[in-house]
């Protein structure tokens, strides 16, 4: 029920929400002097910060926005280990391994609510992905589950490093390589539980400005826009490789030169299951002009595309 603005049909509800934010994090490290020639360490870091923000209009009507509604997941873990070996007083090698993991996401107050129980037809549902359609009414606040929910992301990466240091007279030479395997998965639908729009078009006086009211269109079930999207999960991965050569040359007591060269390669992301295409322009765009290429993964090039989609490509 309205509790502000004298009960008018806009800006008429104010609520205070109790937000839950519980954070646990810690770090631990163990150093081991194996011998005069070998030293090692291992380190582990942990973070877990679940949050929960009640929906402003309740778990069914919802009405929240991104990161300001429902549950939040923020979890990270990192492990690293290193071993340094002294072969001679002038030759040292350091090997290091690291692993990082992250799990992040946001979701509605009640992700298991089935809109069909209130008579909404055609809205896909399965546990964890539920809620009312996002309903946008011009002139008043929206209600329903936020259109991009739930957002679920997982990340993990493996890293290998090796550094060699050699002293040659007044030269301190360092050589190193680094390899990273980076992978992350993302699920962020556009409108997997539907999105409706009421803008006042059908209650307006045609040709007369500032007429029509979105709430009137809503009450008479006159939808201006509606959309529904599938829910998919993308898993992207790539490699990162790097190498360097450095020479700290002490020319004399007053002059030292730091010389070096580094190589880095960032592999473009690829979707490991071939579920992602790329669309890029090949000519300057304009009104009904321009050119572009749709680049499909090899595994998906035999799949027939919908005629409506191909027509859209030709039109644009």
N, C-alpha and C positions, 0 to 999 in steps of 0.2 A: 504494500500500500504506500501511496505517496507520503513522505514525511518532510517535504521542503517545498518552497516556492508556492505556498498556498494551495497545493494540490493541483496545480496546472499540469498540462500533459507534456511538459518538458522540464528538464532540470529539476525534477521533483523528488529525487531520492538520494540520500546521503547515508553512507554506512562506514563504520570503522571495522577493519579486519585485523585479526591477530595472526601475524606472519610467524611461521616457525622456521628457524634457521639454526641447525645444529652442525657444528664443525668439529671434526677430529683430524688432527694431523701430527705427524711425528717423523723424526729422522734418526737413523742409527748408522754408525760407522765402526768398523773394526780394522785396525792397522796391525800388520804382522811383519816383524823383522825376522824373516826366515833365516838369514845368515848375513854375513858381512857383504855378500854379493847379491842378495835378493831381498827385496821389500815388496809387500803386497798390501792391498786394502780392498774391502768390499763396503758398499754403502746402499742403504735402502731407505726410500722416502715414501710416505703414504699420506693421502689426503682423501677425506670423505665428508662432503658437505651437502646432505639432503635438505631441501627446503620445501615448504608448503604454504601457499597463499590461498585462502578460501575464495571461491568465486563471489563477486560482489552481489550477484542476484541469486545466489544459492547454487547447489551442485547441478541442478537440471537447467534452469534458465541461464546460468553461467554469466555471460557478459564481460568476461575478462579479456585481457590483451596479452601479447607475447611477453614472457618472462614475469608477468604480473598476475598470474592465475594458475592455480593447481600446483602440481608437484614439480620439483626441480631436482635434477641429478647432477652432481659434480664430484667425480671421483678420479683420482690420478695415482699412479704408482710408478716408481722409477728405481731401477737397480743398476748399479755400476760396479765393476771389478777391474782391478789393475795389478799388473806385476811388472816390476822393474828389475832388470838383470844387468849387473856390471861384468862385462867380459874381461875387460882390462881397464886400467886407470884412464885410458883414452877412448874407450868404446862402451857405450851404454845403449840398451834397448828397453823401451817401454811399450807394453801391450795393454790395451784397454777394451773392455766390452761393456755395452750399456743396452738396457731395454726400458722402454717407456710405454705406459698404457694409460689411456684416458677413456672415460665413459661419461657423456654429458647428454642432457636432454631436458625437455619440458613437456608437460602434458596437462590435460584438463583436470578440474576438480574431481569429476567422476568419469573416468575413461571407460567404464563398463556400462554406461547408460545406453539403452537401446531406444532410439527415437520412434521405432515402430509401436512401442507401448502407448504413445500419445497420438497415434494415428498418422504419423508421417510415413508415407510410402516411398519406395524406391531408394531409401538411404541405406547403403551397405553397412553391415555391422559385424564385428567380431570382437571378442574380449580384448581390451586394451586400446581399441580404436572405436570410440563411440561418442555420443553426444548429439544435441540438437544441431540442425544446420545453422551456420552463421547467418544471422538475419540483420541486414543493414537497412535502416529506415531513416530517410533524410529528415533532419530536424530533431531527431531524438537519438539517444545512445543505442548501440546495437546490442543484441542478446544472442544467445547460443554459444556453442563451443568455438573458440578461436580457430580460424580456417586452416592454419598451418599445423595444428596439433594432431597427433603428438610429434615432437621433434626428437629423434634419437640418433646419437652419433657415438661411434666407437673409433678409437685411434690406437695404433700400436706401431712401434718402430724399433728396429734392431740396428745397433751401431758397432762397428769395429774400427779401432785405431791402432796404428803402430808407428812409433817414432824412434829413429836411430840417431844418436849423437856421436860424432867422431871428432877428436881433437887432433889436428895436424899442425904442429908448430904454433904459429900465431893465428890459425884458422880454427873456428868452431863451426863444424858443418853439421846440419840437421836435415834429415830426410824423413818424410812421413807420408802415410796414406790413410784415407778414411773411406769407409763404405757404410751406407745407410739403406735399409729397406723400410720404406714408409708405406703404411696402409691405413685407410680409414673407410668406414662405412657410414652412410647417411640415409636416413629416412625422414623426409620433410614434405608431406603432401601439400598440394595447393588447396584442395577443397574435398577431402576424402569423405566428409560427412555432409557435403552440400553447402551451398551458399546462395542466399536469396537477397534480392535488392528491391526496395520500394522507394521510388523517388518522387512521387506525386504526379507523374505524367497522366494518369488516368482520371484523376480528380481535378485536373486543371482545366481552365478555360482556353481552348486552343487559340494560339496567337496572342494571348494576353499574358504579359510578364507577371511574375510574383503571384501566380495562382496555383492551386494544387497543393496537396499536403501528403507527405509520405505516409503518415499514420492513417490517413483516410484510405489510401490505396491498400495498406495492410489490412485494415478492418474489412475491406470489401474483396480481399484476396486477389488484387490486381498486381501481379508480379511484373516488374520491369526487366529484371535480369535473374538468371539462375545458372548455376554451374555445378559440376560434379567431376572429380578427377579420381583416377586410380591411385592406390597406395603402392609405391615401389621402394626398393632398397638398392642403393648403389654402393658398390665396393670398389674404390679407386686405390691404385697402388703405383709406386714409382721407385726408381733407384736414384741414389745420389752418390757420386764418386768424386774424390778429390785427392790430389797429391801435391807435395811442395818440396822445394829444395832451397835451403837457406844457408848462407855463409856469413858469419860474423868475423870479419877480418880486422884484426888489430894491427894497423899499419905501423904505428909507433905509440908511445905513451900518451900522446895528445890527440891521436886520430884513430877512429874505428869506423869501418864501413860495414853497413848492414845490407847485404845483397840477397836477393831471393826471387823466386818465381813460383807461381801457384796455378794449378789447373783444377777446374771444377766443372762437373757435368750434372745438370738437373734433367733427368728424364721426364718427358711430358707424362702427365697422369693418364692411366688407362683403366677402364672398367674391366675387372677381371673376368666377368661373365659375358662381356660383349653387349651390355644393356645400355650403352650410352653412345650417342652420335654427336657430331660436331657440325655446326652451321656457321660458315664464315663468308664474309663479303669478298667478291673478286673484282668488283667495279664500284665506282662511287654511287651511293644510293641517291635516289630522288623520287619525285612523284611518278609512280608507274614506270620507273626506270631502275637501272642497276643490275647487278648480277651477283650470284652467290653459289656456293657449292655445299651440298649436304654430304658429309663424310661419314659413312657407315662402317662399323667394325666388320671385319671379314666374316665373323661367325653369324652376322645378321644380314649380310648382303643378299641372301636368297629369300628373305621374308618380304612378302608383298605389302606395300604401303597402301593405306586407305586412299581411295580416289579423292575424297574431300581434302585430305592433307596435301596430296600432289597438286590439286587445283589451287590451294592456297599458296604453294611455293611458286607456281607459275604466275599467279596474280601479283605477288610481291616482287 
